[in-house]
C-alpha cells in the first residue's frame, strides 16, 4: 500500500469492515474487460456470501473465471473546506481477493441466506421453501487476501467505528 500511514495495521479489524459495510462491489475479469457488480453480501468465517439469480453476465463470467476482487467501505463522510482542492472524504475501506464458487449444498445455502437476512433484516427465524432454496444461486468467495485503509480517522476512531467500543475504553 502506497500510503502506509492510512493502512489498517490491526488485521483483527479487517473483517469488521465487511460486517459493517452495506454494499460490496465484486470485480470480475471478463477477457480484456473488467466487470464490477455492487451486491448485498454477508461475511462469516473467512467467506463472503452473495445471493443472485442463476443466470446473467456475472454468472457467465464466474463460470469462466472464478478469481475475484471485492471492495467495501463504511464510515463515509464528506470533509468540507474553504477551498475546493482541500475537500476530502473520511472512510474506512477494504479490498480483498478470493476464489468464488457456487454453493449447491442446501444446508450451506440456508446458512448463507440466514447471514444475509440477519445483516439486512435483523434477528428472526427465517424459513426458505425447498423450491426457492434450490432456485436461488448463492456464491461463496473464499477470501485469500484482505487489506484495509482508513482516511480521516485516527486509529482509535477506526476501532470505535468498527467495534462499537465507547470512547476511552
C-alpha positions in Angstrom: 0.0 0.0 0.0 1.4 3.3 -1.0 0.0 5.3 1.9 1.1 3.1 4.8 0.0 5.9 7.2 -3.6 5.1 6.2 -3.3 1.3 6.3 -5.3 -0.5 8.9 -2.5 -2.4 10.6 -4.6 -4.3 13.1 -5.8 -7.3 11.0 -8.5 -8.2 13.5 -10.3 -5.0 12.4 -10.5 -6.0 8.7 -13.4 -8.4 9.0 -15.3 -5.7 10.9 -15.3 -3.5 7.8 -17.1 -6.3 5.9 -19.5 -6.8 8.7 -20.3 -3.1 8.9 -20.4 -2.2 5.2 -23.8 -2.1 3.4 -22.7 -2.9 -0.2 -19.8 -5.0 -1.6 -18.5 -4.4 -5.1 -17.3 -7.6 -6.8 -14.7 -7.2 -9.5 -14.7 -9.8 -12.2 -12.3 -10.4 -15.2 -14.2 -10.8 -18.5 -11.4 -11.3 -21.0 -9.8 -7.9 -21.6 -12.6 -6.0 -19.8 -13.2 -5.7 -16.1 -16.8 -6.1 -14.8 -17.9 -4.6 -11.5 -21.1 -5.5 -9.7 -22.4 -3.9 -6.5 -24.1 -6.5 -4.3 -25.7 -7.2 -0.9 -23.5 -9.6 1.0 -22.7 -11.2 4.3 -19.3 -12.2 5.7 -18.5 -15.0 8.1 -15.6 -17.3 8.9 -13.4 -16.1 6.0 -16.2 -16.2 3.4 -18.2 -13.6 1.6 -21.6 -14.8 0.7 -23.7 -13.3 -2.2 -27.1 -14.3 -3.5 -28.0 -14.0 -7.1 -30.3 -15.1 -9.9 -29.0 -18.2 -11.6 -28.2 -16.5 -14.9 -26.8 -13.3 -16.2 -23.5 -11.8 -17.1 -22.0 -12.1 -13.6 -22.8 -15.8 -13.5 -21.4 -16.5 -17.0 -18.1 -14.6 -16.1 -17.7 -16.6 -12.9 -18.1 -19.9 -14.7 -15.2 -18.9 -16.9 -13.0 -17.2 -14.3 -13.8 -17.6 -10.6 -11.0 -15.4 -9.3 -12.5 -12.2 -7.9 -11.6 -8.9 -6.2 -14.0 -7.2 -3.9 -14.3 -3.8 -2.2 -16.5 -2.4 0.6 -16.4 0.7 2.7 -18.1 2.3 5.8 -17.9 5.5 7.7 -18.2 7.7 4.7 -18.4 11.4 5.3 -17.6 14.5 3.2 -14.9 16.8 4.7 -15.8 20.3 3.6 -13.2 23.1 3.3 -12.9 26.7 2.2 -11.0 25.8 -1.0 -12.2 23.2 -3.5 -8.8 21.4 -3.5 -9.0 21.0 0.3 -12.2 19.0 0.3 -11.8 15.3 1.2 -13.6 12.2 2.3 -13.5 10.2 5.5 -13.8 6.5 5.0 -12.7 3.1 6.1 -12.4 0.6 3.2 -11.3 -2.9 2.5 -10.1 -4.6 -0.7 -9.8 -8.3 -0.9 -9.3 -11.2 -3.3 -10.6 -14.7 -3.4 -12.0 -17.6 -5.2 -15.7 -17.8 -5.9 -17.8 -20.9 -6.1 -21.4 -21.7 -6.4 -22.9 -23.2 -3.3 -25.0 -26.3 -4.0 -25.4 -27.8 -0.5 -28.8 -26.8 0.7 -27.7 -26.5 4.3 -24.9 -24.1 3.4 -27.3 -22.1 1.2 -29.7 -21.8 4.1 -26.9 -20.7 6.4 -25.7 -18.1 3.9 -29.3 -16.8 3.5 -29.6 -16.6 7.3 -26.5 -14.5 7.4 -27.8 -12.2 4.7 -31.2 -11.9 6.5 -29.5 -11.2 9.8 -27.4 -8.5 8.3 -30.2 -6.7 6.4 -33.3 -7.5 8.3 -32.1 -8.1 11.8 -32.9 -11.0 14.0 -35.6 -13.5 13.3 -36.2 -17.1 12.3 -36.4 -17.5 8.6 -37.8 -20.4 6.6 -36.9 -21.0 2.9 -39.3 -23.1 0.9 -37.3 -26.0 -0.6 -38.1 -25.0 -4.2 -36.9 -21.4 -3.5 -33.8 -22.7 -1.8 -32.9 -24.8 -4.8 -33.7 -21.9 -7.2 -31.6 -19.2 -5.6 -27.9 -19.0 -6.5 -25.5 -18.5 -3.6 -22.0 -17.5 -4.4 -19.3 -18.1 -1.8 -16.0 -16.2 -2.0 -13.2 -17.9 -0.1 -11.2 -14.9 1.0 -7.5 -15.1 0.2 -6.3 -11.5 0.9 -7.6 -8.5 2.8 -6.2 -5.0 3.1 -7.8 -2.1 4.8 -7.4 1.7 4.6 -8.7 4.5 6.8 -8.7 8.1 5.8 -9.7 11.0 8.1 -9.9 8.8 11.1 -7.5 8.1 13.9 -6.7 4.5 14.8 -8.8 4.9 17.9 -11.7 6.3 15.9 -11.5 3.4 13.4 -11.6 0.9 16.3 -14.7 2.6 17.8 -16.4 2.8 14.5 -15.9 -0.9 13.8 -16.3 -2.4 17.2 -18.7 -0.1 18.9 -16.4 0.4 21.8 -17.1 3.6 23.8 -14.6 6.4 23.7 -11.7 6.0 26.2 -12.1 2.2 26.7 
